[in-house]
Amino acid sequence: MRKKNRSFLLMSLVAASLLVRVFTLVQAQSSPAPAAKATKCRLHVKVDVLAGT
């Protein structure tokens, strides 16, 4: 493999990796975390139990 082709392949892989990371970050920020929803629900259940309802 020529050095020129190897450099092009490496740069292509780096660019693809960065694009995947950016896409993943955007998706993660646009949707709320499921763990936060579960914690919120548990908190409401605890409050209802303490209030006696």
Summary of the structure (lengths in Angstrom):
residues: 53
radius of gyration: 23.1
end to end distance: 72.3
largest distance: 74.7
contacts: 91
relative contact order: 0.07
helix: 87%
strand: 0%
